[in-house]
């Protein structure tokens, strides 16, 4: 009879081991797996194949026991975490709703302030344009009349037009609000996002993007694997994909 390596034969009571020894058994079996790799790189006969199957059964059993023991140890903590999250769930949701409402109110106010400042900026630009037209007209009159008074009027109009031009050129101040007890002011912040207006065009636009290609290939590979397991026929593979059958011990 062919000799067995340590762990080849199941020990007494191995079907129902106490959960506490799964880690110890796992370490023993891994050590034995290393011996298999060094001492039996290939299976030489049917008896060794049987021993290998027994060892496989032991590895599967200890793997399942490890999963069960881990779950048993984690469950109490999961219950504690769930209880904590449950205690905070509604208060956080209520606070978030209150926060969203106040941000909406503040945004509406800041929008009004922004619209007013934009109207004022438009008025300044219109006044500057009108002043420039007046200065140009008075400069023409002064040239035609040839009087000192006309020159002075044109000069004053040009100065006023320049003053209004500079005022109109100033950037519009961004609206903000700051409470007496707030540490910093709050203003409007610009956020950008995208919307798909045409699926075909959008896919074509991003078809060569590395991240899109990677994600698409992952999705295609996942679906192709499902189709291969469903069809079980190499001839049913679509273009660019091969359905391949392999065999392994289970």
Residue pairs with C-beta under 8 A, 6 or more apart in sequence:
1 47
2 45
2 47
2 48
2 51
4 51
5 32
5 35
5 36
5 39
5 40
5 51
5 55
6 28
6 31
6 32
6 35
7 28
7 29
7 32
7 55
7 58
8 32
8 51
8 54
8 55
9 54
10 54
10 57
10 58
14 58
14 61
15 61
17 25
17 65
19 65
19 68
19 69
19 72
20 69
22 62
22 65
22 66
22 68
22 69
23 66
23 69
25 62
25 65
26 62
26 63
26 66
29 55
29 58
29 59
29 62
32 55
33 55
33 59
36 52
36 55
40 48
43 49
43 52
56 249
106 177
106 186
107 188
109 177
110 175
110 176
110 177
110 187
110 188
111 188
113 175
114 174
114 175
114 188
117 172
117 173
117 175
118 172
121 168
121 172
124 164
124 167
124 168
125 168
127 164
127 168
128 161
128 164
128 165
128 167
128 168
131 157
131 160
131 161
131 164
131 165
132 161
132 165
134 157
134 161
135 154
135 157
135 158
135 160
135 161
138 150
138 153
138 154
138 157
138 158
139 154
139 157
139 158
141 150
141 153
141 154
142 150
142 151
142 153
142 154
174 187
174 188
175 187
175 188
176 185
176 186
176 187
177 185
177 186
177 187
178 184
178 185
178 186
196 202
206 212
207 213
220 241
224 237
224 238
224 241
224 243
227 236
227 237
227 238
227 243
228 237
228 243
228 244
231 237
231 243
232 243
232 245
233 243
234 242
234 243
234 244
234 245
236 243
237 243
